[in-house]
Amino acid sequence: MLIVGRGRFKRGIMYMVLTSCIIVLFLCLQQAGLKRYMLATCCKIALNTFCPAEFYEKPLYYYDTDTQPAVIVFGNIFPIVRFLAKADTTAGDVDVYVPTAGDSLYMEFCTESDGNVEEDESTENTEGESQSAESENTVTNDVTESDPEEQGEIPDADSQSSSVSAIPLATGTVPYEYEALADYNFVHDSFYVIPSHTALLNNILKPDEFLKNDLSVNGKTPCILIYHTHSQEAFADSTGDNMTIVQVGDYLEKLLKEKYGYEVIHVTTAFDMLDGNLDRGKAYTYAQEEIGAIVNEHPEIDMVIDLHRDGVNESLHFVTDIDGKPTAKVMLFNGISYSKNQGNIDYLYNPYLEDNLALTYQMYLLGKMYYPDFFRCIYIEAYRYNLHLCRRSMLIEAGAQTNSFEEVINAMEPLSELIARELSGEKIIKQ
């Protein structure tokens, strides 16, 4: 008994000494200006240990695999992260993303797509395009006070005689110097959201070259193809098939035709339906087959748009005010055929990758000129998403399931204008 008592006494003394050392060390670190570093390191260890998450390069966000859809802002769960995000990092090498006033992500959380456009490396179709089975995240809230037909009504487009006369005079300015917009590090950190399983390297992201890339359509009437890999995506107040992303595409088609004089092919095939049931496992495969054939049959097509709506955490509502209208925010999307595990994904080769990237970069900057809060960000993924079918190919996430149908419809007006400005060759910034 005496021996046991002595052992406990010794352990008690040891714990007291150890605790005292930790306290002294903490105080020394604090005096040395390294408190933030220690807090950041502990926070990262805790998050990586206890959260079922895949972490972004900009660690204000993580992807929760247990819910659909689910993008959680760290600061909403761990207040210390929100503190660290605002903190000054001059005192030490703090590995925490710190937004700046010139950053498009400054205190605005740009979220990733959930299963809407996610592909899995584990299964490949015959064309080499990775696919995965995806769950539907459509919200079907009951609406009893309004007439569904009235809710799904598409407003009239303001008719114009030509695309030239329909585009307002160029009066916007980009709030950045050319040197900044041509700088890889600034552009990478300011405008893009990149998940941890891929990387936007300097041999892929070439902002200086992207600014100089001429993507205008001259000497002919532009022709645009619109389709929807996920045709069943709906909105917070959707009550039927007349209030989905397809009807949003109808309105974009109407604006481009009637307001800007463009030729438009709108494909409404339900690539994500099989035998009357939602099935997204091969939606990109089916879309590639049909859209690829149409592009081959119609060489006059100048631009291809895969129009989606995003899936985000239910607590998020991305909306801004444009011309007095509540307007859903839009996210631009690029697949770059590159992952950290595989490097370049050769079987997903995209001959138009640089043009795709230049297109979204130029479009994003045009948005900053005329509608600064309209574009959320440019989101980068590892796979291809059929963006190889045309030189000017875009995947666009218009709003999310938390937006109303009206908010997303309203977003088509600035989006169509920015498309028209892009194809007219409007210069974003002068060197």
HELIX and SHEET records of a PDB file:
HELIX    1   1 LEU A    2  GLN A   31  1                                  30    
HELIX    2   2 LYS A   35  PHE A   50  1                                  16    
HELIX    3   3 PHE A   74  ILE A   77  1                                   4    
HELIX    4   4 PRO A   79  LYS A   86  1                                   8    
HELIX    5   5 PRO A  148  GLN A  151  1                                   4    
HELIX    6   6 SER A  163  ALA A  166  1                                   4    
HELIX    7   7 TYR A  178  LEU A  181  1                                   4    
HELIX    8   8 TYR A  184  PHE A  191  1                                   8    
HELIX    9   9 PRO A  207  LYS A  212  1                                   6    
HELIX   10  10 ILE A  245  GLU A  258  1                                  14    
HELIX   11  11 ALA A  283  GLU A  297  1                                  15    
HELIX   12  12 ASP A  346  LEU A  348  5                                   3    
HELIX   13  13 LEU A  353  TYR A  370  1                                  18    
HELIX   14  14 PHE A  405  SER A  424  1                                  20    
SHEET    1   A 3 ALA A  53  PHE A  55  0                                        
SHEET    2   A 3 TYR A  61  ASP A  64 -1                                        
SHEET    3   A 3 VAL A  71  VAL A  73 -1                                        
SHEET    1   B 7 TYR A 192  VAL A 193  0                                        
SHEET    2   B 7 PHE A 375  GLU A 381  1                                        
SHEET    3   B 7 VAL A 330  GLY A 335  1                                        
SHEET    4   B 7 SER A 393  ALA A 400 -1                                        
SHEET    5   B 7 MET A 303  ASP A 310  1                                        
SHEET    6   B 7 CYS A 223  TYR A 227  1                                        
SHEET    7   B 7 GLU A 263  HIS A 266  1                                        
SHEET    1   C 2 MET A 273  LEU A 274  0                                        
SHEET    2   C 2 ASN A 277  LEU A 278 -1                                        
SHEET    1   D 2 VAL A 319  ILE A 322  0                                        
SHEET    2   D 2 LYS A 325  ALA A 328 -1                                        
SHEET    1   E 2 TYR A 338  SER A 339  0                                        
SHEET    2   E 2 GLY A 343  ASN A 344 -1                                        
END                                                                             
